[in-house]
Amino acid sequence: MRALALLFLLTLSIAIGCKAQAVGEEEERINNGGILEKFESELTRVVDRVSPSVVTIFAVQEVEFNPFEGFDLPFRIPIEPFRQEKRSLGSGVIVKYEDGKVYILTNNHVVEDAKRITVRFDKHTEKKARIVGTDPKTDIAVIEVDAEGIKDVEKRVAKLGDSDKVRVGQLVIAIGNPYGLERTVTVGVVSAIKRSIGITQYENYIQTDAAINPGNSGGPLINIHGEVIGINTAIVASGQGLGFAIPINLAKWVMEQILEHGKVVRGWLGVVIQEITPDIAEAIGVKEGILVAQVLKGSPADKAGLKVGDIIVALNGRKLEGVRDLQLSIMKTKPGTEVTLTIIREGKEKEIKVKVGELPERIPGKPKSYEGGDLGLSLRDLTQKEKARLGVEGVLVVGVAPGSPAYESGLRPGDVIMRVNYKKVSTVREFYRLIENLKKMGKAKALLLVRREGSNIYLVLPLR
């Protein structure tokens, strides 16, 4: 009898324990569901608040082409080039409303050379826009629209965040118009910061895995507080989850320059600089800093006494992280401002004061460079000395974006492109003219003759 009583108590205890566990699991499930519902509710609230700030931009460019270009004819045909319209689609974000005007941030490549620009605010409202200013060096543009007839225009202005506080792993939301699908929302995380991919001169990209596609260009990347932290601008064509946004602090600085001066006024030292690689570090015995490879004659750096071989380690007492850090810091410094560079020269540390100049449109003694964003290719003309040394005519590859058509072709910095489909190339303008002609003829690829390390090779460039 005693044994039966003990067995009953044991069974009852197990049953109560199982029930308590089941109740606990149910409570945990309910609590978890509540957390997810709260997250979902907050996410939709943020999107609802920011979406009215996002606009669709339609741009129309007028391009010229000659149907006989690219053909080896025994005679010249006296014909005027044909003109045709090229349409592009992008996104933008409303960042300012003032004096009856709406100001919109977008990418330069969305509106560059546009003959007409139309901005769609919603399915009932479209307005003609005007370019206030553009900056190809960062791929930023500012356009303006007359605010009359735009509903709740003051409430549409986006809140701008602080991109210096962005951290890898934080949640982000991209809003834009990929392939014309208006106000598409994608969610992801910040995959990396301070990225450089070789498509513009000044790069400090935020990398994200939030899906970005053609048409997203110019749209905002926002944080969970609904603040714009970046302007979506680029993708790696052959990859997935590889999108890039211009930090909003940089975009905002460019916008303020454009609104104040009508152009971007940049600080300038007048030096060619490079990172210290492990091989260089072993040779010079210094592991940190930025190596001065060239000082342009008559530049602010030259006047201050900076020399080739100097290693810059700090700016105004702040330790520099690398070439991009110094480049962006000097860019934002007002011309005429005196800065202090801490350098290492012949093993000894010293300070040099430099009066920052204004970056000229054309730097004396430096060959002009061109950017080819759609191909992921950055080129410049060869100097006369380089032509004599190399013994060839062509254009120099100075940058190739990872994952781009140029990268897939096998092109690398330092290559010299000599021919495009058997036609000689001597300037960058000629190169892009031949590429555009091939595109207009419906060609999907271009055959390039390239000089690399003293040898000639053929490469095939996809024309995407």
C-alpha positions, 0 to 999 in steps of 0.5 A: 500500500505504501509502495502504491502511494509512493508511485502515485505521488511520483506520477503526480509529480511528473504530470505536474512537472510536464504541465508546468513545462508545457505552460512555460513553453507556451508563455515563452512562445507567446512572449517571443511572438510579442517581440516579433510583432513589436519588431514588425510593427516598428519596421512598418512604422519606419517605412511608412514614415520615410517612404513619402520622402522617396521619389522616382526620377526619370531623366532623358539624355540626347545622344549622337551616333553615326550609323557608319561609325566603326566601318572601314569605308573607302570613302567618307560619307558627308552625313550629320550624326543622328540624334536619339533620346536615351532614358534613365530611371533612378531614385531620389530622397527629399532632403530640404524644403525652402522658399517654395522649392523642394531639394532632392539628393540623388546620384550624378549618374542618374541625371548626368547630361539630362535634357529633361528631368521629371520627378514622380512624388506619387501616382498623381503628382509629377513635376519637372526638375532642374539640376542645381549642381552635380559632383562626378567625383562622389557621384552626387547630384542635387535637383530642385522642384517647384513645391506648388501642388505637392501634398504635405511637402513639409512632412516629406523631408527626410531626417538625415542621420550621422553616418560616422556612427554607422557600425557593421552588423546594424539593421538597415532598410533600402527604399527605391525604385528598382526596375521601375517598381516604386518604393520597393523596400528591402531589409538587411545589415551593414556588411562593411564600412569605409569601402573603396571599389574604384568607380569614383575619385572620393569613396568611403562606401557603406556596404550592405546586403539589403537588396539593391538593383538598377533603379535604386540608385539615388534612393536612401539607406536608412537605419531603424530610427528612420534616419537616412545614413546613405545614398544607394549608388552601386552594386557588384553586377556578378554578386549577390548582397553586394550593394554600396551607399555613399555615407550621408555625411559625405553626401550632405557636405557635397550638397551644402557645397553645391547650394552655397557655391554652385559647385564643390570647393575642395581642399588640396595639398598637391601630393600623390600618396599611397598606402604602405604595403608589407613590402614597402614597410620592410624596405623602409622600416616603418609600418604605419603612415602614408607614403608621399610618392610625388609632390606636384611643383608649385602646389601647397605641399611643395611650398610647405617643403613636403618631399618625396619619401616623407611618411605622413602619420597624423593630421592636426595631431590626429592619427591617420587611418590611411590614404582615404582618411587623409584624402577625405579630411583635406577635401573637406578643409576650407582652402586657406586653412593652415593644417599641421602634418606630422611626418617621418623623414629619414627616421625622424618625426617632425611637423610641417605646416601647410596652407591648404589650397583649392583643388583646381579643375585641371591639375597642372602636370597631371594627366586627365582621368575619366571614370566609366561607372557602367563598366567599372573602369577608370582610365587616363591618357598616357603622358608623353614620357609614358608613351616614350618609355612604353613604346606604345599608344593607348590609355592607362587603366588606373582602377577596376571595380571588383565584380564589374564587367572590366574586372571579369574581362581580366583588366587590371590597374597598370594595363594599357589598352591599345586597340578596341576591335582592331581600332587604335586608341590614343585617348580616353575619349576615343576609347569610350566613343568606340565602346558607345558605337559598339553598344549602339550596333548591338554588340555584347562584347569588345575585343581589347588589345592590351599591353601588360608588363611588356607583352601584348594580350587580347581580352574580351570586355562585356558591354553591360 
